[in-house]
């Protein structure tokens, strides 16, 4: 096992086999890992120690993932964990609501080791950038904006995106994040325009393609199975 501590992770998942597999992946890479098999165990673990990241199953025994997110949203803890939602196939539409409640990213089960580790590495990098107030460059501003958006602090996210604007005009990730900001603020038409701008800058930029598909499904059918994506 690597000596470097990459951070602490709480795996909140009711299926033992999945918990064991995730734990193996993460401990091999140097993460400190705890487990919780249901909502009550998750709340108990959070009362003992706040991890850097929670891998949160939305459909575990009550209180379920959405309730855990609401608990975190309204709690007074000074340093809140980054939440990465675990969704089963066919239930990823719940990730949209989860992101509105503060989830930073999502993984569809079963996640490959490569996707799991790259997602957590990105989340940890954004945590460090967001915490380092001495940084005011474009990557730090984008990281802080994502964290603010996941926290539901739209005023702070808007200010950070405004400051990042002069550096991000050719970056599809910037326009995609503007689109997600608009969507979560309730302005779907402006969101569509920003997703389109992201795709025009890079036609192969997957997060904006995914968000654009979801926009058309919401506009046409009033629902979508696509989760919101603000990943790089």
Z-matrix of the N, CA and C atoms (Angstrom, degrees):
N
C 1 1.464
C 2 1.528 1 109.57
N 3 1.345 2 118.18 1 135.74
C 4 1.447 3 120.17 2 -179.95
C 5 1.525 4 111.46 3 -60.31
N 6 1.369 5 116.44 4 145.86
C 7 1.453 6 120.69 5 -179.71
C 8 1.527 7 111.49 6 -73.78
N 9 1.320 8 116.85 7 -29.84
C 10 1.451 9 121.08 8 -176.95
C 11 1.525 10 110.92 9 -66.79
N 12 1.343 11 115.58 10 131.66
C 13 1.456 12 120.99 11 175.95
C 14 1.524 13 108.52 12 -90.42
N 15 1.306 14 117.40 13 112.44
C 16 1.462 15 121.45 14 -177.60
C 17 1.515 16 112.91 15 -87.42
N 18 1.333 17 117.67 16 -1.93
C 19 1.451 18 120.66 17 -179.57
C 20 1.512 19 111.03 18 128.26
N 21 1.324 20 114.99 19 172.59
C 22 1.464 21 120.78 20 -177.88
C 23 1.525 22 110.34 21 -106.35
N 24 1.324 23 115.50 22 140.58
C 25 1.461 24 122.12 23 -178.04
C 26 1.528 25 109.00 24 -130.86
N 27 1.325 26 115.47 25 132.88
C 28 1.458 27 121.33 26 170.98
C 29 1.523 28 107.99 27 -105.07
N 30 1.332 29 117.20 28 119.79
C 31 1.460 30 122.02 29 177.70
C 32 1.520 31 107.62 30 -94.10
N 33 1.316 32 116.85 31 107.68
C 34 1.464 33 122.66 32 179.10
C 35 1.522 34 108.19 33 -103.31
N 36 1.321 35 115.36 34 94.59
C 37 1.464 36 122.14 35 -170.78
C 38 1.522 37 108.36 36 -153.15
N 39 1.347 38 117.69 37 132.91
C 40 1.462 39 119.58 38 -175.01
C 41 1.526 40 113.82 39 -83.29
N 42 1.324 41 118.59 40 -18.82
C 43 1.465 42 120.00 41 -179.20
C 44 1.532 43 110.11 42 -87.06
N 45 1.333 44 114.93 43 116.30
C 46 1.463 45 120.22 44 -175.08
C 47 1.515 46 112.16 45 -59.41
N 48 1.327 47 116.98 46 -40.36
C 49 1.463 48 119.98 47 -177.42
C 50 1.522 49 111.44 48 -63.12
N 51 1.340 50 116.28 49 -38.87
C 52 1.464 51 119.91 50 178.86
C 53 1.525 52 110.17 51 -69.37
N 54 1.339 53 116.59 52 -42.48
C 55 1.471 54 119.27 53 177.63
C 56 1.528 55 110.52 54 -58.37
N 57 1.322 56 115.85 55 -44.82
C 58 1.467 57 120.19 56 -178.19
C 59 1.522 58 111.34 57 -63.19
N 60 1.322 59 116.21 58 -42.03
C 61 1.464 60 120.34 59 -179.20
C 62 1.528 61 110.65 60 -65.89
N 63 1.339 62 116.34 61 -46.82
C 64 1.464 63 120.16 62 179.38
C 65 1.532 64 110.48 63 -61.76
N 66 1.331 65 115.89 64 -41.75
C 67 1.462 66 119.49 65 -179.35
C 68 1.519 67 110.57 66 -61.37
N 69 1.333 68 116.69 67 -42.52
C 70 1.463 69 120.52 68 179.36
C 71 1.518 70 111.07 69 -60.04
N 72 1.342 71 116.20 70 -47.95
C 73 1.465 72 120.42 71 178.82
C 74 1.523 73 110.89 72 -56.50
N 75 1.338 74 116.30 73 -47.76
C 76 1.457 75 120.97 74 -170.74
C 77 1.521 76 112.02 75 -74.70
N 78 1.325 77 117.62 76 -43.05
C 79 1.461 78 118.96 77 -179.31
C 80 1.520 79 111.27 78 -66.83
N 81 1.317 80 116.87 79 -33.13
C 82 1.466 81 120.14 80 176.56
C 83 1.518 82 111.37 81 -60.84
N 84 1.330 83 116.27 82 -31.28
C 85 1.463 84 121.28 83 -177.98
C 86 1.529 85 113.04 84 -91.76
N 87 1.342 86 117.59 85 -2.02
C 88 1.460 87 119.40 86 174.91
C 89 1.517 88 115.72 87 103.18
N 90 1.335 89 118.24 88 11.85
C 91 1.471 90 120.76 89 176.51
C 92 1.528 91 109.84 90 -85.41
N 93 1.322 92 116.74 91 146.28
C 94 1.461 93 122.40 92 169.72
C 95 1.527 94 107.54 93 -86.97
N 96 1.318 95 117.14 94 127.63
C 97 1.460 96 120.75 95 -168.97
C 98 1.527 97 110.83 96 -124.41
N 99 1.345 98 115.82 97 135.72
C 100 1.461 99 122.95 98 166.75
C 101 1.529 100 107.82 99 -123.57
N 102 1.327 101 116.26 100 163.17
C 103 1.458 102 120.85 101 -177.65
C 104 1.529 103 110.82 102 -127.53
N 105 1.315 104 115.22 103 151.51
C 106 1.467 105 122.52 104 172.63
C 107 1.520 106 107.29 105 -142.11
N 108 1.345 107 116.69 106 131.27
C 109 1.462 108 120.93 107 -172.70
C 110 1.520 109 113.55 108 -94.88
N 111 1.340 110 117.84 109 -8.44
C 112 1.466 111 120.00 110 177.84
C 113 1.522 112 109.13 111 -158.47
N 114 1.326 113 115.92 112 -179.85
C 115 1.452 114 119.64 113 -176.09
C 116 1.515 115 114.00 114 -64.02
N 117 1.324 116 117.30 115 -40.58
C 118 1.458 117 120.14 116 179.89
C 119 1.521 118 111.30 117 -64.35
N 120 1.332 119 116.42 118 -42.09
C 121 1.466 120 119.89 119 177.55
C 122 1.527 121 110.99 120 -64.91
N 123 1.331 122 116.86 121 -33.71
C 124 1.464 123 120.66 122 177.71
C 125 1.516 124 110.62 123 -64.85
N 126 1.338 125 117.06 124 -46.87
C 127 1.461 126 120.47 125 179.03
C 128 1.524 127 111.18 126 -63.02
N 129 1.330 128 116.18 127 -38.40
C 130 1.461 129 119.78 128 178.16
C 131 1.527 130 110.71 129 -64.04
N 132 1.331 131 116.56 130 -42.36
C 133 1.465 132 120.56 131 179.01
C 134 1.523 133 111.15 132 -63.77
N 135 1.337 134 116.59 133 -38.51
C 136 1.461 135 120.54 134 179.66
C 137 1.523 136 111.47 135 -68.96
N 138 1.328 137 117.30 136 -29.91
C 139 1.466 138 120.13 137 178.59
C 140 1.526 139 111.37 138 -72.45
N 141 1.331 140 116.85 139 -23.37
C 142 1.459 141 120.87 140 179.39
C 143 1.518 142 112.08 141 -84.54
N 144 1.320 143 116.50 142 -43.75
C 145 1.463 144 120.46 143 -175.85
C 146 1.526 145 108.81 144 -162.52
N 147 1.317 146 116.49 145 135.69
C 148 1.467 147 120.89 146 -179.40
C 149 1.528 148 109.02 147 -90.20
N 150 1.324 149 117.87 148 120.54
C 151 1.471 150 120.32 149 179.23
C 152 1.525 151 110.76 150 -78.25
N 153 1.313 152 115.24 151 168.24
C 154 1.468 153 119.44 152 173.82
C 155 1.523 154 110.72 153 -71.21
N 156 1.340 155 116.47 154 -37.87
C 157 1.465 156 122.28 155 -176.20
C 158 1.528 157 109.31 156 -137.82
N 159 1.322 158 116.12 157 141.57
C 160 1.456 159 121.40 158 169.74
C 161 1.530 160 108.06 159 -113.90
N 162 1.325 161 115.91 160 126.26
C 163 1.463 162 121.16 161 167.25
C 164 1.525 163 105.44 162 -91.44
N 165 1.318 164 117.21 163 108.06
C 166 1.468 165 121.86 164 -165.68
C 167 1.521 166 111.89 165 -114.71
N 168 1.326 167 115.89 166 114.08
C 169 1.463 168 121.51 167 174.20
C 170 1.528 169 108.85 168 -75.49
N 171 1.318 170 117.00 169 127.09
C 172 1.462 171 120.05 170 -177.62
C 173 1.520 172 113.00 171 -74.61
N 174 1.327 173 118.35 172 -23.10
C 175 1.464 174 120.76 173 -171.46
C 176 1.522 175 113.56 174 -112.78
N 177 1.333 176 117.58 175 22.19
C 178 1.470 177 119.02 176 178.06
C 179 1.533 178 109.93 177 -73.25
N 180 1.345 179 117.80 178 166.87
C 181 1.469 180 120.48 179 179.72
C 182 1.523 181 111.70 180 -55.85
N 183 1.346 182 117.19 181 148.92
C 184 1.464 183 122.76 182 -172.08
C 185 1.528 184 113.20 183 -58.54
N 186 1.364 185 112.49 184 153.96
C 187 1.456 186 127.14 185 -8.59
C 188 1.529 187 111.33 186 -67.85
N 189 1.324 188 115.52 187 133.48
C 190 1.457 189 120.90 188 -172.93
C 191 1.530 190 111.56 189 -76.45
N 192 1.334 191 114.02 190 178.52
C 193 1.454 192 120.00 191 -172.60
C 194 1.511 193 114.59 192 -55.70
N 195 1.316 194 117.95 193 -40.44
C 196 1.459 195 120.46 194 180.00
C 197 1.529 196 111.34 195 -61.89
N 198 1.329 197 116.64 196 -38.83
C 199 1.455 198 120.03 197 178.34
C 200 1.527 199 111.37 198 -67.66
N 201 1.331 200 116.56 199 -36.47
C 202 1.459 201 119.82 200 176.10
C 203 1.531 202 109.90 201 -62.95
N 204 1.325 203 116.78 202 -42.27
C 205 1.463 204 120.65 203 178.07
C 206 1.524 205 111.03 204 -62.33
N 207 1.327 206 117.09 205 -42.31
C 208 1.470 207 119.89 206 177.98
C 209 1.522 208 110.73 207 -63.30
N 210 1.328 209 116.14 208 -39.87
C 211 1.463 210 120.25 209 177.59
C 212 1.528 211 110.39 210 -59.66
N 213 1.336 212 116.77 211 -45.92
C 214 1.463 213 120.50 212 179.69
C 215 1.520 214 111.16 213 -65.69
N 216 1.317 215 116.63 214 -39.61
C 217 1.473 216 120.28 215 -178.84
C 218 1.527 217 111.25 216 -60.73
N 219 1.337 218 116.74 217 -38.41
C 220 1.468 219 119.71 218 -174.11
C 221 1.526 220 113.20 219 -99.30
N 222 1.334 221 117.56 220 -0.51
C 223 1.458 222 119.59 221 -179.92
C 224 1.524 223 110.26 222 -77.70
N 225 1.318 224 115.44 223 160.01
C 226 1.465 225 121.14 224 -176.04
C 227 1.520 226 112.27 225 -100.16
N 228 1.326 227 118.21 226 13.06
C 229 1.466 228 119.31 227 -178.40
C 230 1.524 229 109.76 228 -64.18
N 231 1.341 230 117.70 229 137.96
C 232 1.470 231 120.28 230 -173.94
C 233 1.524 232 113.62 231 -70.32
N 234 1.314 233 117.61 232 -33.44
C 235 1.463 234 121.23 233 -178.24
C 236 1.519 235 108.81 234 -121.45
N 237 1.317 236 115.87 235 104.69
C 238 1.468 237 119.97 236 -177.11
C 239 1.531 238 110.49 237 -89.27
N 240 1.320 239 116.60 238 145.23
C 241 1.466 240 119.81 239 179.85
C 242 1.523 241 111.28 240 -73.68
N 243 1.318 242 115.16 241 154.05
C 244 1.461 243 119.92 242 169.39
C 245 1.530 244 107.68 243 -77.25
N 246 1.319 245 116.57 244 135.07
C 247 1.463 246 120.90 245 -178.14
C 248 1.522 247 109.60 246 -109.77
N 249 1.321 248 115.78 247 124.80
C 250 1.456 249 122.43 248 172.59
C 251 1.527 250 106.50 249 -112.26
N 252 1.314 251 115.84 250 117.98
C 253 1.460 252 121.66 251 -173.84
C 254 1.528 253 110.36 252 -81.54
N 255 1.337 254 115.79 253 138.40
C 256 1.457 255 122.57 254 173.04
C 257 1.525 256 108.12 255 -102.84
N 258 1.325 257 117.69 256 123.50
C 259 1.456 258 121.42 257 -179.00
C 260 1.518 259 110.31 258 -124.79
N 261 1.317 260 116.01 259 145.09
C 262 1.455 261 120.90 260 174.07
C 263 1.521 262 109.60 261 -83.18
N 264 1.324 263 116.59 262 159.88
C 265 1.459 264 120.26 263 178.00
C 266 1.525 265 109.59 264 -59.47
N 267 1.331 266 116.03 265 133.43
C 268 1.455 267 120.61 266 178.97
C 269 1.511 268 113.94 267 91.26
N 270 1.355 269 117.22 268 -6.81
C 271 1.453 270 118.99 269 178.69
C 272 1.520 271 112.04 270 -120.82
N 273 1.341 272 116.83 271 13.74
C 274 1.458 273 119.56 272 -177.23
C 275 1.523 274 112.76 273 -66.53
N 276 1.324 275 118.68 274 -14.87
C 277 1.470 276 119.94 275 176.44
C 278 1.520 277 110.81 276 -59.93
N 279 1.338 278 117.29 277 -26.25
C 280 1.458 279 121.00 278 178.05
C 281 1.523 280 111.48 279 -65.93
N 282 1.327 281 117.34 280 -21.74
C 283 1.460 282 120.24 281 -179.11
C 284 1.517 283 111.62 282 -63.77
N 285 1.324 284 118.47 283 -28.57
C 286 1.465 285 121.12 284 177.79
C 287 1.519 286 109.73 285 -62.48
N 288 1.327 287 117.05 286 -49.85
C 289 1.453 288 120.80 287 178.62
C 290 1.525 289 110.64 288 -65.75
N 291 1.318 290 117.06 289 -36.10
C 292 1.464 291 120.69 290 179.38
C 293 1.526 292 110.61 291 -63.17
N 294 1.326 293 117.70 292 -39.23
C 295 1.457 294 120.48 293 179.35
C 296 1.523 295 110.85 294 -68.17
N 297 1.328 296 116.89 295 -33.04
C 298 1.463 297 119.41 296 175.37
C 299 1.516 298 111.32 297 -65.34
N 300 1.342 299 116.31 298 -27.01
C 301 1.458 300 121.07 299 179.50
C 302 1.530 301 112.58 300 -90.81
N 303 1.326 302 117.18 301 0.71
C 304 1.458 303 118.99 302 173.78
C 305 1.504 304 116.74 303 120.87
N 306 1.338 305 119.33 304 -4.33
C 307 1.463 306 119.77 305 176.68
C 308 1.530 307 109.66 306 -63.53
N 309 1.318 308 115.62 307 140.61
C 310 1.465 309 120.01 308 -175.93
C 311 1.521 310 112.78 309 -92.89
N 312 1.331 311 116.23 310 -27.38
C 313 1.460 312 120.22 311 -178.82
C 314 1.527 313 108.12 312 -160.36
N 315 1.331 314 117.15 313 177.16
C 316 1.451 315 120.05 314 178.92
C 317 1.522 316 109.48 315 -142.73
N 318 1.333 317 114.84 316 155.24
C 319 1.462 318 122.56 317 173.85
C 320 1.511 319 108.02 318 -131.52
N 321 1.322 320 116.08 319 133.34
C 322 1.455 321 119.92 320 176.26
C 323 1.526 322 109.18 321 -90.36
N 324 1.334 323 116.76 322 128.82
C 325 1.473 324 121.14 323 -179.12
C 326 1.532 325 110.25 324 -77.24
N 327 1.346 326 117.38 325 142.69
C 328 1.468 327 126.54 326 -5.49
C 329 1.525 328 111.26 327 -84.13
N 330 1.314 329 117.18 328 130.69
C 331 1.463 330 121.35 329 179.81
C 332 1.525 331 109.57 330 -83.65
N 333 1.309 332 116.33 331 138.26
C 334 1.462 333 119.80 332 176.59
C 335 1.527 334 109.09 333 -72.10
N 336 1.342 335 117.84 334 156.46
C 337 1.471 336 119.29 335 177.66
C 338 1.524 337 112.45 336 -56.33
N 339 1.341 338 116.65 337 -38.26
C 340 1.460 339 119.99 338 -177.53
C 341 1.525 340 111.10 339 -64.37
N 342 1.334 341 116.99 340 -45.96
C 343 1.469 342 120.32 341 -179.10
C 344 1.526 343 110.52 342 -68.45
N 345 1.335 344 117.14 343 -42.29
C 346 1.462 345 120.93 344 178.53
C 347 1.519 346 110.93 345 -57.88
N 348 1.323 347 116.93 346 -52.11
C 349 1.456 348 120.61 347 -174.64
C 350 1.522 349 112.40 348 -69.53
N 351 1.330 350 117.56 349 -37.18
C 352 1.462 351 119.52 350 178.41
C 353 1.520 352 110.66 351 -67.87
N 354 1.342 353 117.65 352 -36.83
C 355 1.458 354 120.88 353 177.88
C 356 1.522 355 110.85 354 -64.42
N 357 1.323 356 117.15 355 -46.75
C 358 1.460 357 119.84 356 -179.43
C 359 1.525 358 111.76 357 -68.00
N 360 1.324 359 117.11 358 -35.82
C 361 1.470 360 119.72 359 177.23
C 362 1.526 361 110.46 360 -63.20
N 363 1.330 362 116.89 361 -41.16
C 364 1.467 363 120.30 362 178.62
C 365 1.529 364 111.18 363 -65.70
N 366 1.337 365 116.28 364 -42.39
C 367 1.461 366 120.44 365 179.48
C 368 1.526 367 110.48 366 -62.46
N 369 1.340 368 117.39 367 -43.97
C 370 1.460 369 120.04 368 179.42
C 371 1.522 370 111.24 369 -65.12
N 372 1.324 371 117.36 370 -39.83
C 373 1.467 372 119.98 371 178.62
C 374 1.521 373 110.60 372 -61.66
N 375 1.330 374 116.52 373 -40.74
C 376 1.457 375 119.81 374 179.66
C 377 1.532 376 110.97 375 -68.78
N 378 1.322 377 117.62 376 -34.65
C 379 1.467 378 120.29 377 175.96
C 380 1.525 379 110.46 378 -61.19
N 381 1.340 380 117.19 379 -45.55
C 382 1.456 381 120.50 380 -179.40
C 383 1.525 382 111.14 381 -64.39
N 384 1.327 383 116.37 382 -42.68
C 385 1.460 384 119.50 383 178.65
C 386 1.517 385 111.39 384 -63.75
N 387 1.318 386 116.54 385 -41.47
C 388 1.458 387 120.65 386 -178.61
C 389 1.523 388 111.58 387 -67.34
N 390 1.320 389 117.41 388 -30.85
C 391 1.463 390 120.81 389 -177.17
C 392 1.519 391 112.43 390 -83.02
N 393 1.346 392 117.31 391 -22.86
C 394 1.467 393 120.72 392 -176.96
C 395 1.524 394 109.62 393 -87.22
N 396 1.321 395 116.70 394 95.48
C 397 1.459 396 121.12 395 -176.32
C 398 1.524 397 112.74 396 -72.27
N 399 1.335 398 117.78 397 -8.91
C 400 1.462 399 119.52 398 177.71
C 401 1.515 400 111.75 399 -76.96
N 402 1.340 401 116.22 400 -15.36
C 403 1.462 402 120.41 401 -178.63
C 404 1.523 403 110.30 402 -92.52
N 405 1.303 404 115.36 403 132.77
C 406 1.455 405 118.88 404 177.36
C 407 1.527 406 109.90 405 -138.91
N 408 1.339 407 116.30 406 27.71
C 409 1.453 408 119.58 407 178.13
C 410 1.531 409 109.47 408 -86.47
N 411 1.313 410 115.90 409 177.89
C 412 1.468 411 120.37 410 -173.58
C 413 1.528 412 113.05 411 -60.34
N 414 1.354 413 120.29 412 -48.68
C 415 1.471 414 118.28 413 179.18
C 416 1.528 415 112.97 414 -59.28
N 417 1.333 416 117.22 415 -37.93
C 418 1.464 417 119.80 416 179.55
C 419 1.523 418 110.95 417 -67.58
N 420 1.326 419 117.49 418 -41.29
C 421 1.461 420 120.48 419 178.17
C 422 1.523 421 111.23 420 -62.58
N 423 1.331 422 117.10 421 -41.82
C 424 1.467 423 120.76 422 178.59
C 425 1.526 424 110.64 423 -65.34
N 426 1.327 425 116.94 424 -42.12
C 427 1.466 426 119.99 425 179.35
C 428 1.520 427 110.84 426 -62.47
N 429 1.325 428 116.83 427 -43.30
C 430 1.461 429 120.43 428 179.99
C 431 1.527 430 110.57 429 -66.15
N 432 1.332 431 115.82 430 -37.24
C 433 1.468 432 118.90 431 179.17
C 434 1.519 433 110.78 432 -64.37
N 435 1.333 434 118.12 433 -41.30
C 436 1.466 435 120.99 434 178.06
C 437 1.530 436 111.00 435 -62.87
N 438 1.340 437 115.92 436 -43.31
C 439 1.458 438 119.64 437 179.90
C 440 1.528 439 109.78 438 -64.25
N 441 1.336 440 117.27 439 -44.46
C 442 1.457 441 120.67 440 179.79
C 443 1.524 442 111.17 441 -62.26
N 444 1.333 443 116.23 442 -39.34
C 445 1.458 444 119.93 443 -179.99
C 446 1.524 445 110.59 444 -67.31
N 447 1.321 446 116.87 445 -40.52
C 448 1.459 447 119.47 446 178.56
C 449 1.525 448 111.36 447 -67.73
N 450 1.350 449 117.29 448 -26.48
C 451 1.467 450 121.58 449 177.35
C 452 1.525 451 112.29 450 -82.29
N 453 1.343 452 117.16 451 -5.60
C 454 1.451 453 120.51 452 -177.89
C 455 1.518 454 113.63 453 78.50
N 456 1.337 455 117.68 454 13.71
C 457 1.461 456 121.81 455 179.46
C 458 1.530 457 108.10 456 -91.45
N 459 1.321 458 116.16 457 80.95
C 460 1.461 459 120.93 458 -173.80
C 461 1.527 460 112.14 459 -68.35
N 462 1.316 461 116.86 460 -33.27
C 463 1.468 462 119.44 461 179.34
C 464 1.526 463 110.63 462 -64.36
N 465 1.323 464 115.98 463 -45.28
C 466 1.468 465 119.56 464 178.33
C 467 1.520 466 110.69 465 -66.16
N 468 1.353 467 117.45 466 -42.76
C 469 1.466 468 120.64 467 179.09
C 470 1.516 469 110.89 468 -59.94
N 471 1.338 470 116.43 469 -41.06
C 472 1.470 471 120.30 470 -179.55
C 473 1.522 472 110.70 471 -62.62
N 474 1.324 473 117.31 472 -42.55
C 475 1.459 474 120.40 473 179.79
C 476 1.519 475 112.09 474 -65.18
N 477 1.320 476 116.76 475 -40.88
C 478 1.460 477 120.22 476 179.39
C 479 1.524 478 111.64 477 -67.44
N 480 1.336 479 116.88 478 -40.96
C 481 1.462 480 120.21 479 177.97
C 482 1.525 481 110.93 480 -65.19
N 483 1.327 482 117.24 481 -35.24
C 484 1.460 483 120.89 482 177.36
C 485 1.528 484 110.03 483 -64.09
N 486 1.317 485 116.79 484 -42.94
C 487 1.471 486 120.51 485 179.54
C 488 1.524 487 111.49 486 -68.47
N 489 1.342 488 116.78 487 -31.31
C 490 1.467 489 120.15 488 179.66
C 491 1.522 490 112.20 489 -78.51
N 492 1.325 491 117.01 490 -17.80
C 493 1.461 492 122.26 491 -173.11
C 494 1.511 493 115.89 492 -51.34
N 495 1.347 494 119.71 493 -48.44
C 496 1.473 495 119.55 494 -178.26
C 497 1.513 496 114.12 495 -60.15
N 498 1.347 497 117.45 496 -23.59
C 499 1.465 498 121.34 497 -177.90
C 500 1.526 499 112.74 498 -97.10
N 501 1.341 500 117.09 499 -13.77
C 502 1.452 501 119.67 500 -168.80
C 503 1.513 502 116.02 501 -110.97
N 504 1.318 503 117.80 502 10.06
C 505 1.456 504 118.98 503 -172.47
C 506 1.520 505 113.40 504 -63.58
N 507 1.318 506 118.14 505 -28.37
C 508 1.465 507 120.94 506 179.55
C 509 1.522 508 112.63 507 -101.67
N 510 1.325 509 117.05 508 6.11
C 511 1.456 510 121.64 509 -177.14
C 512 1.531 511 109.83 510 -98.64
N 513 1.345 512 118.58 511 117.46
C 514 1.465 513 119.34 512 179.98
C 515 1.527 514 112.52 513 -61.37
N 516 1.341 515 117.58 514 -30.37
C 517 1.466 516 119.86 515 179.95
C 518 1.520 517 111.17 516 -63.63
N 519 1.331 518 116.59 517 -35.39
C 520 1.470 519 120.17 518 178.68
C 521 1.524 520 110.74 519 -65.33
N 522 1.318 521 117.01 520 -47.02
C 523 1.466 522 119.95 521 -178.58
C 524 1.534 523 110.81 522 -69.22
N 525 1.330 524 116.96 523 -34.00
C 526 1.461 525 119.48 524 176.67
C 527 1.528 526 110.59 525 -64.37
N 528 1.341 527 116.81 526 -40.19
C 529 1.463 528 120.02 527 179.32
C 530 1.526 529 110.90 528 -68.89
N 531 1.323 530 116.81 529 -36.36
C 532 1.463 531 119.66 530 172.83
C 533 1.528 532 110.83 531 -60.23
N 534 1.342 533 115.79 532 -39.96
C 535 1.460 534 119.47 533 178.43
C 536 1.510 535 112.08 534 -63.70
N 537 1.330 536 116.51 535 -42.88
C 538 1.465 537 119.81 536 179.46
C 539 1.525 538 110.66 537 -66.36
N 540 1.328 539 116.59 538 -38.84
C 541 1.471 540 120.42 539 175.81
C 542 1.528 541 109.99 540 -58.50
N 543 1.326 542 116.89 541 -45.52
C 544 1.464 543 120.61 542 -179.89
C 545 1.522 544 111.07 543 -65.44
N 546 1.346 545 116.81 544 -41.57
C 547 1.466 546 120.31 545 -179.22
C 548 1.526 547 111.20 546 -63.59
N 549 1.331 548 116.57 547 -47.24
C 550 1.451 549 119.61 548 -179.81
C 551 1.525 550 112.10 549 -67.67
N 552 1.333 551 116.39 550 -21.73
C 553 1.471 552 120.82 551 175.82
C 554 1.520 553 111.90 552 -84.02
N 555 1.347 554 117.15 553 -5.58
C 556 1.454 555 121.12 554 176.79
C 557 1.512 556 115.07 555 96.37
N 558 1.336 557 118.03 556 5.78
C 559 1.463 558 121.45 557 -178.14
C 560 1.533 559 108.93 558 -104.86
N 561 1.338 560 116.52 559 83.40
C 562 1.456 561 120.75 560 -174.76
C 563 1.522 562 112.49 561 -67.62
N 564 1.323 563 117.68 562 -34.62
C 565 1.460 564 119.53 563 -177.39
C 566 1.531 565 110.94 564 -67.11
N 567 1.312 566 117.17 565 -42.46
C 568 1.466 567 119.90 566 175.92
C 569 1.523 568 110.56 567 -65.86
N 570 1.343 569 116.75 568 -36.89
C 571 1.461 570 120.41 569 176.65
C 572 1.522 571 110.23 570 -59.07
N 573 1.332 572 116.73 571 -44.48
C 574 1.467 573 120.43 572 179.75
C 575 1.530 574 110.70 573 -58.23
N 576 1.317 575 117.76 574 -41.98
C 577 1.463 576 121.64 575 -178.61
C 578 1.528 577 110.66 576 -63.85
N 579 1.329 578 116.08 577 -41.99
C 580 1.468 579 118.84 578 -179.71
C 581 1.528 580 111.34 579 -68.82
N 582 1.332 581 117.23 580 -40.72
C 583 1.471 582 119.16 581 177.18
C 584 1.533 583 109.58 582 -61.27
N 585 1.330 584 116.30 583 -39.43
C 586 1.459 585 120.21 584 177.50
C 587 1.517 586 112.19 585 -63.31
N 588 1.331 587 116.85 586 -39.31
C 589 1.465 588 119.93 587 178.23
C 590 1.525 589 110.84 588 -65.37
N 591 1.327 590 116.59 589 -37.79
C 592 1.465 591 119.60 590 177.90
C 593 1.523 592 110.40 591 -63.38
N 594 1.327 593 116.93 592 -43.38
C 595 1.464 594 121.01 593 -178.95
C 596 1.526 595 110.88 594 -67.94
N 597 1.328 596 117.85 595 -35.75
C 598 1.464 597 120.09 596 177.78
C 599 1.527 598 111.19 597 -64.28
N 600 1.312 599 116.97 598 -33.73
C 601 1.462 600 119.66 599 179.10
C 602 1.521 601 112.26 600 -76.85
N 603 1.334 602 116.15 601 -28.76
C 604 1.465 603 120.29 602 174.95
C 605 1.522 604 108.04 603 -151.53
N 606 1.343 605 118.13 604 97.92
C 607 1.472 606 120.91 605 -177.42
C 608 1.524 607 113.85 606 -58.84
N 609 1.338 608 117.54 607 -18.38
C 610 1.464 609 120.48 608 -178.89
C 611 1.523 610 112.82 609 -99.88
N 612 1.326 611 117.77 610 10.71
C 613 1.467 612 120.44 611 -177.33
C 614 1.528 613 109.23 612 -75.89
N 615 1.349 614 115.51 613 104.23
C 616 1.468 615 122.28 614 -169.33
C 617 1.534 616 114.39 615 -62.45
N 618 1.354 617 120.60 616 -43.46
C 619 1.474 618 118.45 617 -178.50
C 620 1.523 619 113.25 618 -58.17
N 621 1.339 620 117.72 619 -40.95
C 622 1.460 621 120.13 620 179.43
C 623 1.525 622 111.09 621 -70.30
N 624 1.338 623 118.00 622 -37.66
C 625 1.463 624 120.41 623 175.81
C 626 1.528 625 110.33 624 -59.72
N 627 1.322 626 116.14 625 -43.34
C 628 1.464 627 121.18 626 -179.76
C 629 1.527 628 110.97 627 -64.16
N 630 1.329 629 115.86 628 -43.44
C 631 1.460 630 119.18 629 -179.92
C 632 1.529 631 111.82 630 -67.79
N 633 1.328 632 116.54 631 -35.63
C 634 1.457 633 119.57 632 178.36
C 635 1.527 634 110.84 633 -66.91
N 636 1.329 635 117.57 634 -40.47
C 637 1.467 636 120.39 635 176.32
C 638 1.522 637 110.27 636 -60.20
N 639 1.333 638 115.48 637 -42.47
C 640 1.456 639 118.83 638 -179.15
C 641 1.535 640 110.96 639 -65.42
N 642 1.347 641 116.39 640 -38.13
C 643 1.463 642 119.84 641 178.24
C 644 1.524 643 110.69 642 -58.49
N 645 1.333 644 117.27 643 -46.43
C 646 1.465 645 119.75 644 -177.90
C 647 1.525 646 111.59 645 -68.80
N 648 1.329 647 117.59 646 -34.06
C 649 1.461 648 119.35 647 176.22
C 650 1.524 649 110.72 648 -67.37
N 651 1.329 650 117.13 649 -41.00
C 652 1.463 651 120.40 650 177.44
C 653 1.521 652 110.96 651 -64.52
N 654 1.331 653 116.24 652 -40.82
C 655 1.464 654 120.35 653 -178.62
C 656 1.520 655 111.75 654 -69.52
N 657 1.344 656 116.72 655 -35.17
C 658 1.456 657 120.80 656 -174.87
C 659 1.524 658 112.55 657 -88.75
N 660 1.329 659 116.09 658 -43.52
C 661 1.469 660 120.06 659 -172.64
C 662 1.526 661 113.80 660 -112.46
N 663 1.320 662 116.80 661 -8.96
C 664 1.456 663 119.82 662 -178.29
C 665 1.508 664 113.61 663 78.16
N 666 1.339 665 118.85 664 6.67
C 667 1.453 666 123.12 665 179.20
C 668 1.523 667 108.19 666 -156.63
N 669 1.331 668 114.82 667 163.85
C 670 1.464 669 120.42 668 177.57
C 671 1.504 670 109.13 669 -154.95
N 672 1.333 671 116.11 670 144.86
C 673 1.452 672 121.77 671 174.37
C 674 1.536 673 111.09 672 -91.63
N 675 1.346 674 116.34 673 -1.05
C 676 1.458 675 119.55 674 179.53
C 677 1.527 676 109.59 675 -82.60
N 678 1.356 677 118.15 676 134.82
C 679 1.452 678 120.06 677 173.42
C 680 1.523 679 110.56 678 -83.30
N 681 1.332 680 116.75 679 154.16
C 682 1.456 681 119.60 680 173.31
C 683 1.519 682 109.18 681 -66.03
N 684 1.337 683 116.68 682 144.49
C 685 1.455 684 120.93 683 -178.87
C 686 1.514 685 110.06 684 -132.53
N 687 1.349 686 115.23 685 120.97
C 688 1.464 687 119.13 686 172.98
C 689 1.506 688 109.63 687 -119.88
N 690 1.336 689 117.51 688 21.37
C 691 1.460 690 121.73 689 179.99
C 692 1.503 691 110.77 690 -66.69
N 693 1.346 692 114.25 691 158.21
C 694 1.465 693 119.31 692 173.88
C 695 1.518 694 109.59 693 -71.14
